[in-house]
Each structure stands twice: as C-alpha cells, then as structure tokens.
Amino acid sequence: MEKGTWHPGALLTTSGFYWQTCTLHAGVKLDIFTTIGNSRITATEIAARLQADPRATAMLLDALAAMGLLEKTADAFANTHEGLTWLSRDSADYIGYIILHHHNLVASWSKLDEAVRSGRPVRQRANFQDPEIRRNFLLGMFNLAMSTAPRVVPMADLAGRKNLLDLGGGPGTYAIHFCKHNPGLRAAVFDLPTTRPFALETIERFGLGGRIDFVSGDYLTDEIPQGHDVVWLSHILHGEGPGECEALIAKAVAALAPGGLILVHDFILDDTRDRPLFPALFSLNMLLGTEGGQSYTETEITAMLENVGVGSIRRLHVKTPNDSDVLMGVKGG
C-alpha cells in the first residue's frame, strides 16, 4: 500500500490477511483444486475423496469460493478458470509448489520479532534436508522461473557465446530457456548433489539432455568449473552476507574466459533501501532463514562486480512481477 493511505480499516485488513493466505495454503496442500478438476461436485463428495471431515471441508470450500477461487452453485463446487489453471496439478501452469514453499515459511515469519531482537535466523537451512520441503522449494523455484525466464532470456544478447554456467541453478530452468533461445549454446548446471534428480528430470522433460550437464558441488566451498563464456547467477546473492557475495562473485568471474559475460539476477533494492516493497520484505525473509542474507542495491552489486574486474555493467530492466532484475557485465570490459 502507498504511503499516506493507511487507516484503521487498512491496517486491520493487512493484519488479518494471513487468514486468506492460510486458506489458500490449505486448499493447495489438500489438493482441493485437482480433486474437483473439471467437475462440479458437492462438499460431501470432496470430503470423501480427501478422507476429511465433511463439515470442515464445506467451511474451507465456502471460504475458497468467497475468495473467488471456486464457484458454488446450490451445494456443488467447481473450479474457476484461475483455480483450474494455476492450482490444479493437472495443469501445465500449476504454481502450487511455490505456494507450498510459502506455507513452509509461515512458522518462521510468525517469529519475526524474535529475529529482529536477536539479529539471528529462526529458521534453519537444515530444514531443506526434509525431502518434501526440499521438493517444494526446488519445484517452487521451477514455478517462478518458468514465468520469469521467458521475460529475462530474450533481453540478454548471447550471440556467439558457446557455453553457459548456471551457478546454483536448481532444476536448471534458466539454463533450459537460455539453450532454447540460443540454439548454439551448451550449458552446465552447478548445484548441490541433492538437486541433481530434479534437474535431470526437468532437463529431460525439455529434451535438452544432450546440451545441458549437471555438475554437483557447493559453490561456497568447492571449485567452480572453468572456461565458460557466460555465468548466470539467479537468486544466489540474497542468501549470503556481503563478504560471501563478494567471494562468490570473484569465483564466478574467475570461471569466465576473458571477455566472458556475467549476469546477476536478483531482487534489487533502490539505494534508499525502502523500496520496492517486495525486495524490502524479502530481506526480512532472509533475516529469518540465514546468517547474513539480504536484498542488495544496484550500487552494491555493481561495486562487487567492479572490484573483480567486471566492466561495461548495465541493468537490463526486465520488470518482473516481484521486482527482480538483471545486471550484466563483461570480464575485463
């Protein structure tokens, strides 16, 4: 909400908005939208399919209908176009995994005051050792990247470039889109061994197993493969403190051949640090889960790049829905 428009009603709406958030999370977690599919069925039938309490199921369905995610006629429920498109697992546009990842963050956000008092995280990264939490996170990143990559990739001119390193690339979504857009390009996804099955599955789904490799490693502690002419860092910096970011960028640039490109994609704050809203809130999310992670400003990222010999730095101004953007520079440029 813009400054100057707050009043008691707006404050109370914001304070209680998590009620809608939790209702959405429950609908996705219970797989309500997939269960309904293209049919129109009663709450009793839905409860039976979910093996859930009929009265409680009806209350959840009514709330989802009130939110405009379901349609209710008499005592039967059907999906809206939006629910069927984005919240049913049978849809190619399903974004439920990122919603489930958000659900996994709720407990830590309820302890934000504790994190502010202590300056320490209240959510441990070790949570990602849980297979379901890790899957929701990785496939949630896939959900987000599938909507963002088609905007980002065409804006980066990789003409003549032959090999790209997707550093911390997760399921490899950006490597896939870069290769699809640049027919002469090969890529390698560098990420933790636990990520490998998800990445290989995604790469094969797009028929790019012959052009994209997966390399296992920890980019903070392990050596990074050398000799690439493009390095792509997407949503990596915000997970680390300034010192770790500088060291990581130095390693990434060292992996580039002379004249190679480095592209940094992240949530970017204005120099005042109080806008845009999403990167400012995301800094708090990093406070809750990391020792030093935060959103950074364009000036801060540019300085990190310049300090290791990157020049000709420019911002691509992608204008994604969550205020992420790309800085691109040339090694020795």
C-alpha positions, -999 to 999 in steps of 0.1 A, spaced: 0 0 0 13 35 -8 23 58 19 -4 81 32 -32 57 25 -32 38 58 -62 39 81 -76 16 108 -95 -5 82 -65 -9 60 -43 -18 90 -68 -45 102 -71 -59 66 -34 -63 64 -31 -77 99 -57 -104 92 -47 -111 56 -29 -143 67 -64 -158 72 -67 -158 34 -31 -169 30 -37 -199 52 -70 -207 34 -52 -208 1 -23 -229 15 -48 -254 29 -66 -256 -4 -34 -264 -22 -20 -287 5 -52 -307 5 -52 -307 -34 -88 -294 -35 -84 -279 -70 -71 -311 -85 -97 -331 -68 -125 -310 -83 -109 -308 -117 -134 -301 -145 -163 -314 -125 -189 -298 -102 -193 -318 -70 -206 -314 -35 -187 -308 -4 -196 -342 9 -181 -359 -22 -150 -338 -19 -146 -346 17 -150 -383 10 -123 -382 -17 -100 -363 6 -108 -385 36 -116 -353 55 -143 -341 79 -174 -331 58 -184 -300 79 -148 -287 80 -144 -293 43 -176 -274 35 -163 -244 55 -130 -244 36 -148 -247 2 -171 -218 11 -141 -197 21 -123 -205 -12 -155 -196 -31 -157 -163 -12 -121 -156 -23 -131 -162 -59 -111 -194 -64 -141 -217 -65 -176 -213 -78 -206 -225 -58 -239 -234 -72 -266 -248 -48 -245 -273 -28 -219 -281 -55 -185 -266 -62 -165 -261 -94 -131 -246 -102 -128 -211 -115 -106 -206 -146 -79 -193 -123 -81 -223 -99 -81 -248 -127 -52 -231 -144 -28 -224 -116 -38 -246 -86 -46 -279 -102 -17 -304 -105 -32 -315 -138 -24 -281 -154 9 -273 -171 7 -239 -154 5 -252 -118 22 -230 -93 12 -250 -62 48 -259 -53 59 -223 -47 27 -219 -26 36 -249 -6 71 -235 -1 55 -203 12 35 -225 36 67 -240 49 79 -204 58 48 -194 78 61 -206 112 93 -186 109 75 -154 98 54 -156 130 87 -152 149 99 -121 130 100 -101 163 124 -127 178 147 -125 148 148 -87 149 156 -87 186 184 -113 182 196 -105 147 198 -143 142 177 -166 120 148 -186 135 146 -210 105 174 -233 98 186 -242 63 188 -278 76 150 -279 71 158 -284 34 171 -319 42 134 -329 46 126 -344 12 91 -328 10 103 -294 20 132 -296 -5 109 -308 -33 85 -279 -26 114 -254 -27 131 -267 -59 98 -272 -78 86 -238 -64 118 -222 -79 108 -240 -112 73 -225 -109 88 -190 -106 115 -194 -132 90 -207 -158 71 -174 -156 102 -152 -154 127 -168 -178 107 -160 -209 109 -123 -200 146 -124 -190 163 -146 -216 155 -126 -247 169 -94 -232 204 -109 -228 224 -110 -260 244 -142 -260 252 -141 -297 284 -161 -304 286 -175 -268 291 -212 -267 288 -224 -230 269 -211 -200 273 -220 -164 241 -218 -144 256 -214 -109 233 -226 -82 208 -234 -109 185 -257 -90 162 -275 -115 180 -258 -144 151 -238 -157 171 -208 -168 197 -230 -185 169 -247 -204 154 -214 -215 188 -199 -225 196 -230 -246 161 -230 -262 166 -193 -272 202 -198 -283 205 -229 -305 243 -229 -305 246 -228 -267 255 -255 -243 251 -252 -205 261 -268 -172 240 -265 -140 262 -264 -109 243 -272 -76 242 -295 -46 240 -332 -52 205 -334 -36 193 -312 -65 206 -335 -92 175 -357 -96 152 -327 -100 175 -310 -125 180 -341 -147 142 -347 -147 135 -312 -158 162 -311 -184 150 -344 -199 114 -331 -199 125 -303 -223 146 -327 -244 179 -310 -237 198 -338 -221 224 -336 -249 231 -299 -243 229 -294 -206 250 -312 -180 247 -312 -142 278 -307 -120 275 -315 -83 291 -291 -58 287 -264 -32 295 -230 -48 306 -216 -15 333 -242 -7 340 -262 -39 359 -253 -71 337 -240 -99 343 -254 -134 364 -230 -155 365 -217 -191 329 -206 -196 320 -176 -217 287 -169 -197 280 -173 -160 244 -168 -148 237 -162 -111 200 -162 -104 187 -155 -68 220 -165 -53 233 -134 -37 203 -127 -14 211 -159 5 245 -146 16 261 -118 35 282 -91 17 315 -108 23 302 -142 10 287 -124 -20 320 -107 -29 338 -141 -27 312 -158 -48 313 -132 -75 351 -134 -75 348 -172 -80 322 -168 -108 343 -143 -126 374 -164 -123 355 -192 -140 349 -170 -171 372 -168 -201 385 -132 -209 356 -112 -223 330 -135 -208 297 -123 -196 284 -124 -160 247 -119 -154 233 -114 -119 196 -118 -114 181 -109 -80 156 -88 -61 172 -53 -63 165 -25 -38 167 12 -46 197 29 -29 173 43 -2 166 6 7 129 13 15 116 4 -20 104 -15 -39 83 -34 -14 90 -70 -24 128 -68 -21 124 -50 12 102 -77 25 125 -104 11 153 -90 32 132 -99 62 127 -134 48 164 -138 46 168 -125 81 145 -153 93 165 -180 75 201 -170 70 230 -156 90 237 -127 67 214 -129 36 195 -98 24 184 -80 -7 210 -57 -23 210 -24 -42 222 -19 -77 251 2 -64 262 -26 -40 261 -53 -67 278 -31 -92 306 -24 -68 311 -62 -61 314 -67 -99 338 -38 -105 360 -50 -76 369 -82 -95 374 -66 -129 340 -66 -145 332 -36 -167 306 -24 -192 279 -31 -165 244 -23 -173 209 -31 -160 185 -49 -183 153 -36 -166 133 -68 -170 104 -56 -148 93 -89 -134 62 -92 -111 84 -95 -79 108 -67 -88 137 -89 -97 161 -75 -123 194 -84 -141 228 -67 -141 251 -78 -169 289 -71 -172 319 -82 -191 351 -97 -176 378 -71 -183 353 -50 -201 
